[in-house]
Amino acid sequence: MFKKSALKKYLTGLMGLLIIVSVMGCTTILIKAPPGKNIQLANATSAMDFNKSKRIWYVLWGLVPLGDNTTDDLLASVPDNSKVSVKTELSPIDFLISALLGGISIQTRTVSVAISPEK
């Protein structure tokens, strides 16, 4: 009985480790404004209004983005001289996608842009 219990603990730990490794990655999101836009980053205490978000897909555990991994398309509609906040995260949906597809090297991350109502 002791050996079955030890094996069960080992397999449970191994499964947990595999799930953690499958959602880890070294993703890169380039935070930049479109050419010709005058946009500033807001300070951390500014009130923000949510604007847009997008999911970025990667292969090779985050090394290679599939498509555009910049924020310039999210910031294209932001008026000049605006202050924005950019947040990158591993959302619950990203976690689920990465846990399911991380074994075959696919990862996702979400980037969100918010605009400060004050200029």
HELIX and SHEET records of a PDB file:
HELIX    1   1 PHE A    2  VAL A   23  1                                  22    
HELIX    2   2 ASP A   72  LEU A   75  1                                   4    
HELIX    3   3 PRO A   92  LEU A  101  1                                  10    
HELIX    4   4 GLY A  102  ILE A  104  5                                   3    
SHEET    1   A 5 ILE A  39  LEU A  41  0                                        
SHEET    2   A 5 SER A  82  GLU A  89  1                                        
SHEET    3   A 5 GLN A 107  ILE A 115 -1                                        
SHEET    4   A 5 ASP A  49  VAL A  59 -1                                        
SHEET    5   A 5 VAL A  64  LEU A  66 -1                                        
END                                                                             
